[in-house]
Amino acid sequence: MHIRRFAPILVALAMLLIVASCTSVASQQKLAQIGPQDPLGSAHWTGAHWTGTLTPPNGMSGALDVHGSVSFVRNGPGSSVATVVISNAIPRGFHPWEIYRGQCGNDASLIGALSAYPWLAVNDDGKATANATLGAELGVGDYHINVNASPIDQATIIACGNVPAHSGV
């Protein structure tokens, strides 16, 4: 009878001990920062990740409302993997996409080769996901992703997202 009475208290104490032990371990770990002064070098950045939100560019909003997200992860020296997810696109369409240095509307240089980016193939629900393994190591700086209208009309950007390099490690 007494065990049932004290069981919730014992469970709460056990959970409190678990949380406290995790907090002390986490507080002893040093988080890495991406920056030009990183003393451990680029090999230390393996697993560093960037994320961004895709929205229609100015002037396109209201006419077409494709939105989504992008993330890319450095998976080793000279290599990164990018994933883009879009929604609210026209069903069964195809959209080329690519990542550039710089910000939306100000393409600096393409990251990797165009052939590394498979088209986004939109399903019947207006959603698509694609992954690209880039033969490029992402580092300090800003990036952005362009999603193009179609393989025939790659000059029209239907969604863009800025991805600051400092968004996480």
CORDALIN-V734903 format. One record per helix or strand of 3 or more residues. SS is the DSSP state (alpha for helix, beta for strand). FROM is the first residue (numbers start at 1). TO is the last residue. If there is no record, write none. Layout:
ss-><SS:SS>
from-><FROM:FROM>
to-><TO:TO>
This chain:
ss-><alpha:alpha:beta:beta:beta:beta:beta:alpha:beta:beta:beta:alpha>
from-><2:42:49:67:79:97:106:114:128:142:157:165>
to-><28:45:55:76:87:103:110:116:134:148:164:167>
